[in-house]
Amino acid sequence: MLRGFNTIFWLTHCFMWSQKLLLNPLAIVELSSPSVYGKSRYSRISLTVLPGISRKKFRFHEILKTARERSTNAEQDERFVEMRWFNIEPNSTIALYGHPPEYNITNMLERVSSTDQSSGYYITNITMPRLQCDTPFVLNNNCIYFWIAVLDTKMRIMEVDCFRGFPFWMYEAREFLSNVEIRRAFIPGTHNSGTYDYYDGGTVHARVTQYVECQDESVFNQLFYGARYIELRASFSPKRRQARPANIVCIDQENDNANGSNNVLNDMYREERGLDCRTATFWSVHGSFVTTSSFDQIARDIRRFLEATKEIVLIDLHKFKISGKWWWTTDLHLELWRLLSSELGEFMAPFKEDVTFGELWESNKRLIVSTAHPVPDVSPCIWPSFLHIWANTDRLSQLELFLDARLCAEVQNSKRITVAKGQLTPRLGLKMLRNTLRNRGGVRSFTPGTNRVMDRLYRNKLACANVVAVDYLLSSDVVRMLFTQYLRNRIVSKPDRIVSKPEVLKLKSSERKRKNGL
């Protein structure tokens, strides 16, 4: 009798799941979620990486040291792993592993109790290695380096997640995104994507550029880790062909064979930092500082990624600078457009206000390029400027209030692609000067705290957010939200529009009232 009851129960359970998959395709997300150990099939834990910053005690006499003395005692680029969690069971243990936890559950790198750490995050002493993912060979979704697990009081695994890249997340979700407009989808991206560099605490460079650099991964790596919106700010520097660090020798083409050692050094620097002294003219810029990231290298990074995947990428040419003055000519803009077109032209999509993911995949025109500079109609592939929601404040509370009040309304009322800027804007003053001298402040210092607050805000705004741009992508959890909440909280009500569940209930209520004559 009992065996027959169990058989009927499991047959009924399987039938209900089959009906759920047929009626609601978003249920497939539950089956494909990486966390399958606990009661909830949606990951409530994640791993982030803090950007490298100086952690030494400040000593004023170090400012007076020469560059060679500072480089002798240079700090390594220590990017510490951070464990995050929310809505987990009380008295749980959050553990960090260097291997899949089911292989050896007791061999932990770090562990912390959810009762002792009520903040929802814990910064470990474990450093994250750098992944060299500049070739299509390594583009996969496999776990790399570290795993995180939630254990109950009996040391049983309840949830598991890992650190990994997301090079194919759009195309893998094409069943849910094909009918969705680009301007109505949640798309993670990076702010000031071209101002990337590794941390080097032993150089003056670190003090000067701590308020300039906003990323610590190349554009290719940013795309690998899940960003699909790339914000670029261009500088035209004709004399920058000769500009270079003191230890790098720019080599002319005819002298390449004459000085082999310098040639090798120069090639290594070009590959790592995107600096090519012979060809690059357009450079990435932030404020008044021109960085060493060339647009030639950035365009090549984007092309390699588009060739290796079927993802859709958005480029936002946001600001422009020339020779220390904030002005830009149409001729320069056309020259920049020719540079991008020669490298990326075959992927550029013509402008269409309500274009969907499916239309871009069908035409294989998977690159959207927007510009803030007005240009003549030289190409149908030049998209109008995106709408930026920018608080322009250096206070985190004001930033949170601003986005909380404006984000959903701006996206719903806009006919353009909308970008939420979840960053603080530092103000000139004694605080900035003090942090610059001490090498203790800058974007790297306050970004992790900002991203934690913004992640919480976006988690509640997933139904209405469009593009979200963050600093230091790996210290944010916006990409992980795509799988844990975004795809399961949004449903397609019309072929060209995506709305949230509360909106659906509101629509059904209005229809019911209309039918009843109310």
Buried (B, 14 or more C-beta within 10 A) or exposed (E): EEEEEEEEEEEEEEEEEEEBBEEEBBBBBBEEBBBEBBEBBBBBBBBBBBBBBBEEEEEEEBEEBEEEEBBEEEBEBBBBBBBBBBEBBEEBBBBBBEEEBEEEBEEBBBBBEBEEEEEBBBEBEBBBEEBEBBEEEBBBEEBBBBBBBBBBEEEEBBBBBBBBBBBBBBBBBEEBBBBBBBBBBBBBBBBBBBBBBBBBBBBEBBBEBBBBBBBBBBBBBBBBBBBBBBBBBBBBBEEBBEBBEEEBBBBEEEEBEEBEEBBEBBEEBBEBBBBBBEEBBBBBBBEEBBBBBBBBBBBBBBBBBBEBBBBBBBBBBBBBBBEEEEEBEEEBBBEBBEBBBEBBBEBBBEBBEEBBBBBBBEEEBBBBBBBBBEEEEEBEBBBBBBBBBBBEBBEBEEBBBBBEEBBBEBBEEBEBBBBBBBBBEBEEEEEBEEBBBBBBBBBBBBBBEBBBBBBBBBBEBBBBBBBBBBBBBBBBBBBBBBBBBBBBBBBBEEEEBBBBEEBEEEEEEEEEEEEEEE
